Amino acid sequence: MRRWAVTELTAAALVQRGITQLTGRSDSPRRDAEVLLQAACGIDRTALAKNPDCSIDVAAADAYFDFLNRRYNHEPIACILGHKEFWSLDIELNASTLVPRPETELLVETALEAIPAGIAIEIADLGTGSGAIALALAAERPLARITATDINPDALAQARDNASRLGLAIHFEEGDWFGPLAGRRFDVIVSNPPYVRDDDPLLQTGPALFEPPLALFGGQDGLACIRTLCTSVKDHLNPGGFFALEHGHDQQDAVKALLSEKGLESIVGLKDLAGHPRVTTARMPR
Ligand SMILES: C[S@@+](CC[C@H](N)C(=O)[O-])C[C@H]1O[C@@H](n2cnc3c(N)ncnc32)[C@H](O)[C@@H]1O
């Protein structure tokens, strides 16, 4: 059965219909409806704003209705569209990649402060997922030699595609944390590992349901991957090397204690834009 009448198939009418469907299900029903209609029709925002009464063909309207239903069921826009902007880069996603989060830009900013421009230093991004962090660093520090790893080959394939589409040089390795980097040392190591507790109630509802569990769960206390990284990082940093780690808002004290216990120094905790402790950095003794 058709879900529309022919008279409804103008952009403005479809946006209105989307707003009605998404009100109470999304914090931004108009924006969501507009973005989904643009994606379904292949038209840009300006064209849609200039010509709201343009007619939309049946196939595009059907695609839009499917998008609206997915959004109604709380699927994040980035998962529906298959891409997300991060550090002004268009990052493509697949079912095995985490949607890059705005708070992860703090990790990029922090790492950039420790990476001088114009020097060919060695950087590693562990658990690269879509490649978001490594890609942002490569865009800002073209001389750096960046290695990015992930245990998930499908995530790594997407990261490789992103690097190639964006023309950014990154070397990719598949494996378990430092496993593929045996015997190698770096000047800077960054990671945004899975750090959500296995029983976090937030994971039973909302957007997290649509993301790969391997990218989210960090064991019973959320610290399993962080523990692994903190335990081995000293074996892979050059003297004076810099480590920056993203973690949960309530994990900073535990991360600082772990890093100190493992002999790292100059340990600093940073807050994200929402004021949550989000990134901890440390240096390898010289
Ligand atoms: C929180 S996501 C971060 C993705 C990306 N770096 C970002 O910031 O958007 C964590 C990533 O770690 C990867 N991962 C999980 N367990 C791993 C392991 N044992 N070794 C290496 N990578 C792992 C996941 O596949 C996922 O891509």
The ligand as an SDF file (V2000), in Angstrom:
LIG
                    3D

 27 29  0  0  0  0  0  0  0  0999 V2000
   35.5890    3.3090   20.8470 C   0  0  0  0  0  0  0  0  0  0  0  0
   36.0190    2.6260   19.2670 S   0  0  0  0  0  0  0  0  0  0  0  0
   37.0380    3.9520   18.6390 C   0  0  0  0  0  0  0  0  0  0  0  0
   37.0310    4.0780   17.1500 C   0  0  0  0  0  0  0  0  0  0  0  0
   37.7640    5.3250   16.6320 C   0  0  0  0  0  0  0  0  0  0  0  0
   39.1510    5.3380   17.0580 N   0  0  0  0  0  0  0  0  0  0  0  0
   37.0800    6.5710   17.1150 C   0  0  0  0  0  0  0  0  0  0  0  0
   37.6030    7.2340   18.0210 O   0  0  0  0  0  0  0  0  0  0  0  0
   36.0040    6.9100   16.6020 O   0  0  0  0  0  0  0  0  0  0  0  0
   37.1830    1.3810   19.7410 C   0  0  0  0  0  0  0  0  0  0  0  0
   37.8330    0.6030   18.6130 C   0  0  0  0  0  0  0  0  0  0  0  0
   38.6850   -0.3680   19.2000 O   0  0  0  0  0  0  0  0  0  0  0  0
   38.6230   -1.5530   18.4390 C   0  0  0  0  0  0  0  0  0  0  0  0
   39.0160   -2.6720   19.2970 N   0  0  0  0  0  0  0  0  0  0  0  0
   38.2680   -3.3610   20.1920 C   0  0  0  0  0  0  0  0  0  0  0  0
   38.9930   -4.3230   20.7750 N   0  0  0  0  0  0  0  0  0  0  0  0
   40.2430   -4.2490   20.2360 C   0  0  0  0  0  0  0  0  0  0  0  0
   41.4360   -4.9930   20.4440 C   0  0  0  0  0  0  0  0  0  0  0  0
   41.4920   -6.0010   21.3030 N   0  0  0  0  0  0  0  0  0  0  0  0
   42.5330   -4.6340   19.7290 N   0  0  0  0  0  0  0  0  0  0  0  0
   42.4920   -3.6100   18.8360 C   0  0  0  0  0  0  0  0  0  0  0  0
   41.3600   -2.8880   18.6050 N   0  0  0  0  0  0  0  0  0  0  0  0
   40.2530   -3.1940   19.3010 C   0  0  0  0  0  0  0  0  0  0  0  0
   37.1870   -1.6200   17.9720 C   0  0  0  0  0  0  0  0  0  0  0  0
   37.0480   -2.4600   16.8400 O   0  0  0  0  0  0  0  0  0  0  0  0
   36.8860   -0.1590   17.6990 C   0  0  0  0  0  0  0  0  0  0  0  0
   37.1320    0.1720   16.3640 O   0  0  0  0  0  0  0  0  0  0  0  0
  1  2  1  0
  2  3  1  0
  2 10  1  0
  3  4  1  0
  4  5  1  0
  5  6  1  0
  5  7  1  0
  7  8  2  0
  7  9  1  0
 10 11  1  0
 11 12  1  0
 11 26  1  0
 12 13  1  0
 13 14  1  0
 13 24  1  0
 14 15  1  0
 14 23  1  0
 15 16  2  0
 16 17  1  0
 17 18  1  0
 17 23  2  0
 18 19  1  0
 18 20  2  0
 20 21  1  0
 21 22  2  0
 22 23  1  0
 24 25  1  0
 24 26  1  0
 26 27  1  0
M  CHG  2   2   1   9  -1
M  END
$$$$
